[in-house]
Amino acid sequence: MSARGKLSSGLVGAGLLIVDKEAGVTSHDVVASCRKLLNTRKVGHAGTLDPMATGVLVLGIERATKMLGLLALTTKAYTATIRLGRTTTTDDAEGDTVLDVDASAVTDEAVARHVAVLTGEIDQVPSSVSAIKVDGQRAHKLVRAGEDFTIPSRRVTVTRFDVVGRQDVPDGGFVDLDVEVDCSSGTYVRALARDLGDALGVGGHLTLLRRTRVGPFTLEHARTLEDLAESPSVSLDIDEAARTAFPHREISAEEAESISQGRWLDPIGLSGVYAAIDPTGHTIALLQEKGKRASSVMVVRPATLRGL
């Protein structure tokens, strides 16, 4: 609940919950747990994490579920471990081993050279067990059904791909690389592991993956499910979420009344979606300017909920 004033009934408990997901559970499992812990069915997620992955998962609670589709979550950051020397069916540690090759002779210089090739704008083929749709079907479902198919490559951006550590594993001749990756939404880090291993001629797969940031939301905002069980509340109430996720515009009480009733405001030259904040610090709506109007794409506090 906001410290600036009592939220009206339609907004109690509304906001974003940033979960630090643990390994071994699906994103849908996390949503189900949060519904129970927060005693609400109105929980949605903005993107998913593989079961083996940990880290930042963004959830919308109550009215903030309507905000999820408007969030600019186009950049993500990860820490990961790539094991060179083993190819798996899933490009990660959950898959079956396809081939083992001694990678002990791989040099740091060769790694750096091929990592550079995988940095910037690249064409990437997602893993065959990804959620990418092929002819209307999820790729991972086609794999389980034994279907033969091809996933087309797509353009993604890897703004950072840094090797920050190396451990040689004598048992098997593997090489583990600790990496940090900043990338665009839609980039598969396990595909980077696969492609790096292929380029080095020894194969590779992902053994650990932790998402440290999604858009403006980081592990500093995140809470574990254990934390949530002890204190069931959102990470950011709907006002804090709007100020964190969007540019904002200060509006008068009269403008707040107008926009809460579905009318529009005069534009001020802000691009993209932004928050309209009233004199009490509450977010009244998310606006987007087009022509001579700044119209709402989401009314956060409609007049019927504001009690004005």
N, C-alpha and C positions, 0 to 999 in steps of 0.2 A: 504494500500500500504506500502511495506517495506521501512523503513527509510534508508536502505543501498543502495538503487538504484532503478531506475524505473523498475517496472515489465514489462515484455514483454506482448504483447496484449492478448495472450492466458491465462494469469495468473492474469489479473487485477481483483481485488475483490475476488480472490480465497483464501479460508482458512476455518477455523472451526468457527462456530457460536455456542456458548454455551448459550442456552436460559434458563432463569428461568421461567419455565412454570407456569401459574396460574391455579387455580382449575376451573373445569367446561368446559374446552376445550380439544379436543383430540390432540394427537401428529400430526395427519394429518392436523388439523386446524392450528396448529402452522406453519407447513411447507407451507401451502397455504398462510398464512399471510406473511411469510418471502419472498416468491416468489414475492409478490406484493411490499413489502417494499424495497427489493433489486433489483427489476426489472429484475429478471432472472428466468428461468424455472429450472436451474441446482441447485436444492436444494434436498438433501437427508438426512435421519436421521439414526443414529446408535442406534437402539432400541427405544422403546416407553414408555410412561407413561400412566397409566389409567387416564380418565378424572378427577376423584376426586383428583388425586395426583398433587403435585407441585414440582418444583425444576429442577434439572439439566437435560437438554435434549441436546444431542450433534448432531449438524447438519453440513453437509459438503456443501460448497458453490463453484460453478463453478468447476474447476479442482480438488478441494479437495474432491469432492464426490467419486473419485476413491480411496481415502485414507481410507474411512470409514470401508471397509471390512478388512483392515490390522491393525486397531487400537486394542490394547490390552485392551479391556474394560471388563475384566473378574471379576473385583471386584467393588462392589457398596456399598454406605453407605446411611442410611436413618435415619430420626427421625420420630416417629410415635406415635399415641395414640391408645391403645387397650382398648375397653370397654368390661369388663367382665360382664356376666349376660344376654347377648342377643345374640342369634344365628340368622343369616340372610341367605337368599338364595345365596348371593354372597360373603359372608365372609367379607363384608364391609358395610358402611352406605348407599350405594346406593341400596341395596337389600331389599326385603320384610322381615319383622320379622317372624321367624319360631317359636321361643320360648323365653320367658323371665323367668329367674330364679333369685331369690334374691342372690346376690353375696357378700353381706355385711359381711358375716362371713369368707370370704377367708382371710387368714393370709399372711403377707409378707413372712413368712418362707415357706409357701406352694408355693407361686408364685416363690420364688427364686429356690426352689427345681425343679420345673417343667421347669423353664427357662433354668436351667443347662442341663436338658435332651435334650432341643431343641437347644443346642449350640454344635458346632463341626461339624463333618460329620454326616448328618442325612438323612433318607429317607423321602421325602416329597411328598405328593399327591397335585398337583396344584388344585386351585379352579376350579369348574365345569364351571365357566364363563370366564376362561382364554383363551388365544389365542393358547393353546396347541392343536396340531392336533391329532384327534382320527380317525383312518381309513381314513385319508386324509381330514377330515373336522375339522374346528375350533370348539373347545368345546363349546364356547359361542353360535355358530350358532345351534349346536345340541340341546342345552338347549332351545333356542327360538322355535325350531321346535318340542319340546316335546319328543325328542328321549331319550331312556334309554341307558346309556353307562357307562363305567368305565374307569377312567383315572389311568394308572399305576403310582406307585411312582417312584421317581428318586432321585439319590444321589446329594445332594447339601451341601455346606459348609457354616456354620454360624460362623464366627470367633469372632463376638461380638454380644451379646444380653443382654444389660444392662437396667435394670429398673431404671430410674433417677427421677421418681416422681409418686405419687399416690394421686388421689382425689376420695373420697367416694361421691357418688351421692345419697342422701337419697331418692329422687323421683324415685322410681323404684328399689332401692337397687343395683344400678350398681356401679362398681369400674372402674375408668379410670386409666390406666397405661401409663405414658409417657416413651417411650423406645428409645434406640439408637441401630441400627443394622448395622453391617458390614457383607457382605455376598458375595457369588459367584454369577455370572450371572446365571439367571434361578431360583433363589430363590424367592418365593412369600412371602412378609411380611404379607399379609392378611391371608395366610395359617398358618403362625406362630401364628397369633392372634386366628384363629380358633382352632388350635391344643392346644394352651395354655388353652383356655377356656374349651375345651373338657377334657383335663387332670385334670383340677380343678373341673370338674363336673358341671359347671355353664354356659358353652358356652361363646363364645367371637367373636368379630368382630372388624374390623379396622374402626376408625372414622376419622383419619387424617394420611396422608402420605406425607412426603417431602423428596425427594432425594437430598442429599447434595454432593454426589461425584459419578462420573462414571470414573473408571480408574484414570488417573492423573488430570481429570477435575473437578473442584469444583465450589461452588457458587461464589468464588472470581473471576472466569473467566466469570460468567454468566451475561446476560443482559435481562431485561424484554422487551416485545414487545413495550412498551411505550418508553423505552430508544432507541430501534432500530428505531422507527418512527422519533425520533428527530435527530438521527445520524446513518443513514443506512450504516453499515460496519460490517465486521466480528470481532469476539472477538480476534482471533489469525490469522494473515496472514499465508500463507502456510508454510513459513519458521519457524515462531514461533510455529506453530502447530507441525511440524516435530520434532523440538527440545524438545518440551514438551512431546510428545507422544512416541518418540523412542530414543534409544541410538543413538549416531552419530559418524561418522568417518570423519576426515578432509582429503580432497583429493586435489591434485594439479590441476592447470588449464588444464594441459594435460589430466589428468585422467577424469576431468569433461567433456572435449570435447569427450573423448572416450565413457564414459557411456551415454552421451546425444545422441549418435548415436547408442545406443543399444548394444554396446560391453560390455564385462565384465572386472572386475578388479581381481587382486590377493586377496585371502582371508587374513584376519588378525586375525582370531580366535574369532570373535564376533558371538554369537548365536542369533537366532531369526532375525526379521526384524529390520534394522537400517537405519538411514539416512546418505547419502553421502553429505557433505557440502563443497562447493568450497571456494577458498580464499576470495571471496567477502561476504561470509556468506549465500549464497543462497543454498537451497537444490536442488541438481540435480536429485537424484533418491533415492528410497527406495530399499535397497539391502538385499539379504539373501544368506548366504554362503552354498555351497554344494560341497563337494569334493575340487577340486582345483580352484573353481570359486566363485566369489562374483557377482552374477547376479542380475539384476534389477527385482523387482516384481512390481514396478511402476516407470516409468520415469517421474519425476515431471516436469522437464524442458527439453523436447526433443530439439534437435538441431534446429528444425523448429520453435520453440517458443523462443529460447534464443537469437537469433540475433547475435550469435558469429561468 
